[in-house]
């Protein structure tokens, strides 16, 4: 988590040297919103894991993966950023606007995990497969409410379940950090940051 924060802060510091309107950095600026969200979800998942709320921990960890992949999507598609920002809310659709409801569904589908994964694959096919496998695993373990994971709702998890949950937490953080590094490696104030990320995550 410290390394993730260091990477985010390094970009912000270096970005500040070029002014707020430099177009060369706009795609990184767009993606940063999602990586900050990914980090927040990871913190939430860590807190729940350490509290042995293993069933509930899967939800924010899944959200971290989704946010990181959405960051890749808006990095490569400025129009996707605009669509995401203007997606109609449920309240917008309450009045019966078919057009707004359609737009809401379309943008929601665009930002679904399996569509987003297609944007990461050119960067790293292996990392994409790891992220998708982990996403499905988290769904099975509580990110989607299901009977198979219901036993994890008991805060008195045994040592094996807790150890597995800690490994999932570490893997999720590692995947998000590697996705971040794909996009931001060139903006690190510390030239060895990518090497440290690679050494720590071992993906």
DAJOBEL-V18748 format. One record per pair of residues at least 4 apart in sequence whose C-alpha atoms are under 8 Angstrom apart, sorted by the first residue. I is the first residue (numbers start at 0). J is the second residue. If there is no record, write none. Layout:
# DAJOBEL-V18748
I,J
I,J
This chain:
# DAJOBEL-V18748
0,4
0,38
0,42
0,172
1,5
2,6
2,196
3,7
3,38
3,176
4,8
4,38
5,9
6,10
6,187
6,192
7,11
7,31
7,35
8,12
9,13
9,186
9,187
9,188
9,189
10,14
10,183
10,186
10,187
10,188
11,15
12,16
13,17
13,186
13,187
13,188
14,18
14,19
14,24
15,19
17,21
20,25
21,25
24,28
25,29
26,30
26,73
26,74
26,75
26,77
27,31
27,74
27,182
27,183
28,32
29,33
29,70
29,73
29,74
29,80
30,34
30,69
30,70
30,71
30,73
30,74
31,35
31,70
32,36
32,70
33,37
33,66
33,67
33,69
33,70
34,38
34,66
34,67
34,70
34,179
35,39
36,40
36,63
36,66
37,41
37,62
37,63
37,64
37,65
37,66
37,67
37,175
38,42
38,63
39,43
39,63
40,44
40,59
40,60
40,62
40,63
41,45
41,59
41,60
41,63
41,168
41,171
41,172
42,46
43,47
43,56
43,59
43,60
44,48
44,56
44,57
44,58
44,59
44,60
44,168
45,49
45,56
45,168
46,50
46,56
47,51
47,52
47,53
47,55
47,56
48,52
48,53
48,56
48,161
48,164
48,165
48,168
50,154
51,154
51,155
51,156
51,161
52,56
52,151
52,152
52,153
52,154
53,57
53,141
53,151
53,152
53,154
53,156
53,161
53,164
54,58
54,140
54,141
54,142
54,148
54,149
54,151
54,152
55,59
55,141
55,142
55,152
56,60
56,141
56,142
57,61
57,137
57,138
57,140
57,141
57,142
58,62
58,137
58,138
58,141
58,142
58,143
59,63
59,142
60,64
60,137
60,168
60,171
61,65
61,134
61,137
61,138
61,142
62,66
63,67
63,171
63,175
64,68
64,130
64,134
64,171
64,174
64,175
65,69
65,111
65,112
66,70
67,71
67,175
67,178
67,179
68,72
68,112
68,115
68,116
68,118
68,119
68,178
69,73
69,110
69,115
70,74
71,75
71,115
71,118
71,119
71,178
71,182
72,76
72,79
72,115
72,118
72,119
73,77
73,78
73,79
73,80
75,118
76,80
77,81
78,82
79,83
80,84
81,85
82,86
82,106
83,106
86,102
86,103
86,106
87,91
87,92
87,99
87,100
87,102
87,103
88,92
88,103
89,93
90,94
91,96
91,99
92,96
92,97
92,99
92,100
95,100
96,100
97,101
98,102
99,103
100,104
101,105
102,106
103,107
104,108
105,109
106,110
107,111
108,114
109,114
109,115
110,114
110,115
111,115
112,116
112,131
113,117
113,131
114,118
115,119
116,120
116,127
116,131
117,121
118,122
119,123
119,124
119,126
119,127
119,178
120,124
120,125
120,126
120,127
122,181
123,127
124,128
125,129
126,130
126,174
126,177
126,178
126,202
127,131
128,132
129,133
129,174
130,134
130,171
130,174
131,135
132,136
133,137
133,167
133,171
134,138
135,139
136,140
137,141
137,142
138,142
138,143
139,143
139,145
139,147
139,148
140,145
140,147
140,148
140,151
141,145
141,148
141,149
141,151
144,148
144,149
145,149
148,152
151,156
156,160
156,161
157,161
158,162
159,163
160,164
161,165
162,166
163,167
164,168
165,169
166,170
167,171
168,172
169,173
170,174
170,200
171,175
172,176
173,177
173,199
173,200
173,202
174,178
174,200
174,202
175,179
176,180
176,196
177,181
177,196
177,197
177,200
178,182
179,183
180,184
180,193
180,196
183,187
184,192
184,193
187,192
191,195
192,196
193,197
194,198
195,199
196,200
197,201
197,202
